[in-house]
Amino acid sequence: MQKLIDLVTFGPEHLEGAVALSRAESWPHRPEDWEMVQQLSAGVAVVDGDGRVTGTTFMTPFGEAYATINMVIVDKSMRGLGMGRKLMERAFQLAGQRPLRLIATKEGLPLYEKLGFVATGTIRQHQGQVAAVDRPDRVEDMQAGDIDAVRALDRQAYAADRTALIDALLERGQFAVMRKGGKVEAWAVIRPFGRGEVIGPIIAPDLETARALIAYFASSREGAFLRVDTGSETGLAPWLSEIGLAHVGGGVTMQRPLLEDAGQARLKAYALASQALG
């Protein structure tokens, strides 16, 4: 008897079906956005008897410090059959002993709570056509010699090795930095994503610096479609709305197990690379 479904390693042959799945959920991801996640992650696809992709999940490791679980989608025709739990269990296997993080949709939240994830905060998705923004002082394009400083600041903010993510962003985006005493003290990147461009990560010591980095990119893109995913606690939200990036949704940040912060980091992530990757 032919198997009705199979869970297989996600490969390039599943990309077209995955894009169709995300579009059915009104997610904006282009094939290129899926490819970036695939480049950084180990993935699983659910394939039915006709070869159609009906589910996905990815596990993105950041060294041994932690992993994110992302792009968890189950086709409407497969819901209620326990497929979401099966996908999560496969992601757990891929992650090994790493602590896990994810950003939950309202629909996925009950399952993640049953699987032991604990809510730690919320992410606000801001997007829209950006208004006219003044170009700030002290922000400049990153130079080739700045990359080691950028990686070091990222490690301070995340307490993890995210070299692979930064390298992927270097392939796709434009980096900007701010200096203090000749040394890089903050950075951000903008890249194509979804309907336009996304700004993030933003690694900065304070809110004013984070706003300046966003303004640097926005000042040359009046009327363009931009997106920023930011934690509710960062204080960016009111200003983002003022410059035309309305609050359109978001998600709940979750951990498994819940880990206490080792201490107050001097640097903070004011925006994410994406809700999938953190």
C-alpha positions in Angstrom: 0.0 0.0 0.0 1.4 3.4 -1.0 2.1 5.8 1.9 -0.2 8.8 1.9 2.5 11.0 3.4 6.2 11.0 4.0 8.5 13.2 6.0 11.7 13.8 4.1 14.8 16.0 4.2 14.0 19.4 2.7 15.8 19.8 -0.6 15.8 22.2 -3.6 13.1 20.1 -5.2 10.7 21.2 -2.4 11.2 24.9 -2.8 8.4 25.6 -5.2 5.9 23.7 -3.0 7.1 25.5 0.1 6.6 28.9 -1.5 3.0 27.9 -2.4 2.4 26.9 1.2 3.6 30.2 2.6 1.6 32.2 0.1 -1.5 30.3 1.1 -0.8 31.6 4.6 -0.4 35.2 3.3 3.3 35.1 4.2 5.4 37.4 1.9 8.3 35.0 1.4 9.9 34.9 -2.0 11.8 31.8 -3.3 15.0 33.7 -2.4 13.8 34.1 1.2 13.2 30.4 1.5 16.6 29.7 0.0 18.3 31.8 2.7 16.6 29.8 5.5 17.5 26.6 3.7 21.1 27.7 3.4 21.4 28.2 7.1 19.2 25.3 8.4 18.3 21.7 8.4 14.7 21.2 7.1 11.9 18.7 6.8 9.2 18.6 4.2 5.9 16.6 4.3 5.2 15.1 0.9 1.9 13.5 0.0 1.3 10.6 -2.4 1.1 13.0 -5.3 4.5 14.5 -4.5 2.9 17.7 -3.2 4.6 19.6 -0.3 2.0 19.8 2.5 4.2 20.8 5.4 7.6 22.2 6.4 9.8 22.9 9.4 13.4 24.1 9.8 16.0 24.1 12.5 18.6 26.8 12.4 21.6 26.3 14.7 23.7 29.0 16.2 26.7 27.0 17.3 25.8 25.0 20.4 24.3 28.1 22.1 20.8 27.6 20.8 18.7 26.9 17.7 15.6 28.5 16.2 12.7 26.4 14.9 11.0 28.2 12.0 8.9 28.0 8.9 6.5 25.6 10.5 3.6 25.3 8.1 1.0 22.6 7.6 -1.4 22.7 4.6 -5.0 23.3 5.5 -5.9 19.9 4.1 -3.6 18.2 6.6 -4.6 20.0 9.8 -6.1 18.1 12.7 -4.0 15.0 12.0 -1.1 15.7 14.4 1.2 16.8 11.6 2.3 19.9 13.4 3.5 17.9 16.4 5.3 15.4 14.1 7.2 18.2 12.4 8.2 19.7 15.8 9.4 16.4 17.0 11.6 16.1 13.9 12.9 19.6 14.5 13.8 18.5 18.1 15.8 15.6 16.7 17.7 17.9 14.4 18.5 20.3 17.2 20.0 17.7 19.5 20.7 19.1 23.0 20.6 22.8 21.9 18.1 25.1 23.7 15.3 26.1 21.4 13.8 29.4 20.4 10.9 30.3 18.1 8.4 33.0 17.4 4.8 31.7 17.6 1.8 32.7 15.6 -1.5 32.9 17.4 -2.5 29.6 15.8 0.7 27.8 16.7 0.9 29.0 20.3 -1.2 26.2 22.0 0.9 23.5 20.4 4.2 25.1 21.4 2.9 25.5 25.0 2.0 21.8 25.1 5.5 21.0 23.9 7.2 22.8 26.8 7.9 26.2 25.2 7.5 29.3 27.5 6.6 32.8 26.3 9.3 35.4 26.9 8.0 38.5 25.0 6.4 39.7 21.8 7.6 40.8 18.4 6.0 43.7 16.6 6.0 43.6 12.7 6.1 47.1 11.3 5.9 47.8 7.6 4.7 50.2 4.9 5.8 52.9 2.5 8.4 54.9 4.4 7.9 58.7 4.7 10.6 61.3 4.2 13.3 60.9 6.8 16.4 63.1 7.4 19.7 61.5 6.8 21.5 61.2 10.2 25.1 62.1 11.0 27.7 59.6 12.0 26.2 56.6 10.1 28.2 55.3 7.1 28.4 52.2 4.9 30.4 49.4 6.5 34.0 49.0 5.2 35.6 45.6 4.5 37.8 46.0 7.6 34.7 46.4 9.8 33.4 42.8 9.5 35.3 41.4 12.5 33.9 44.2 14.7 30.4 43.5 13.4 30.7 39.8 14.3 32.0 40.7 17.7 29.2 43.1 18.5 26.7 40.5 17.3 28.2 37.9 19.7 27.9 40.4 22.6 24.2 40.9 21.8 23.2 37.3 21.2 25.8 35.3 23.3 26.1 33.0 20.3 28.1 32.4 17.1 26.0 33.7 14.3 28.8 33.9 11.7 26.9 31.9 9.1 23.9 34.3 9.3 26.1 37.3 9.0 27.9 35.8 6.0 24.5 35.1 4.4 23.5 38.7 5.0 26.8 39.9 3.5 25.8 38.1 0.3 22.5 39.8 0.1 22.4 43.1 1.9 23.9 46.5 2.6 25.5 47.1 6.0 25.8 50.4 7.8 27.8 51.2 11.0 28.2 53.9 13.6 31.6 54.6 15.2 32.7 55.9 18.5 36.4 56.9 19.0 37.1 55.3 15.6 35.6 51.9 16.6 32.4 50.4 15.4 29.8 50.6 18.2 26.6 49.6 16.3 25.5 48.2 13.0 22.5 47.3 10.9 21.7 45.7 7.5 19.0 46.1 4.9 18.2 43.5 2.3 15.5 42.5 -0.2 12.7 40.5 1.5 9.1 39.8 0.7 7.3 42.8 -0.7 10.3 45.2 -0.5 13.2 45.3 2.0 13.7 44.4 5.6 16.0 46.3 8.0 17.6 44.0 10.6 19.4 42.9 12.5 20.1 46.2 14.3 22.7 45.9 17.0 23.1 49.0 19.1 23.8 50.3 22.6 20.7 52.5 22.8 17.4 53.5 21.2 18.8 56.7 19.6 21.5 54.8 17.8 19.1 52.2 16.6 16.8 54.9 15.2 19.8 56.6 13.4 20.7 53.3 11.7 17.1 52.9 10.4 17.0 56.5 9.3 20.2 56.1 7.3 18.6 53.5 5.1 15.1 55.1 5.1 16.5 58.5 4.1 17.4 57.2 0.6 14.2 55.2 0.2 11.2 57.6 0.5 8.1 55.8 -0.7 9.7 52.4 -0.7 8.2 49.4 1.1 10.2 48.7 4.2 9.8 46.2 7.1 11.2 46.1 10.6 10.6 43.3 13.2 11.3 44.6 16.7 10.7 43.5 20.2 7.9 45.3 22.0 10.3 46.3 24.8 12.8 48.2 22.5 10.8 51.4 22.3 11.1 51.6 18.5 7.4 51.1 17.8 6.0 54.7 18.1 8.8 56.2 15.9 8.4 53.4 13.3 4.7 54.3 13.0 5.6 58.0 12.7 7.8 57.3 9.6 5.1 55.2 7.9 5.8 51.7 9.1 2.6 50.7 10.7 2.2 47.9 13.2 0.6 45.0 11.2 1.1 42.0 13.4 3.8 40.0 15.1 4.3 37.0 17.3 5.2 35.6 20.7 8.9 34.8 21.5 9.3 31.5 23.2 12.1 29.3 24.6 12.5 25.6 25.5 13.8 25.4 28.2 13.4 28.9 29.7 17.0 30.2 30.3 17.8 33.1 32.5 20.0 35.8 31.0 23.5 35.7 32.3 23.6 39.5 32.7 22.5 42.7 31.2 24.2 43.0 27.8 25.6 46.4 26.9 24.4 45.9 23.3 20.9 45.0 22.3 19.2 43.6 19.2 16.7 46.3 18.3 15.4 44.4 15.2 15.6 40.9 13.9 17.0 39.6 10.6 13.6 37.9 10.3 11.1 36.2 12.6 12.5 32.9 11.4 16.1 33.6 12.1 16.1 36.0 15.0 
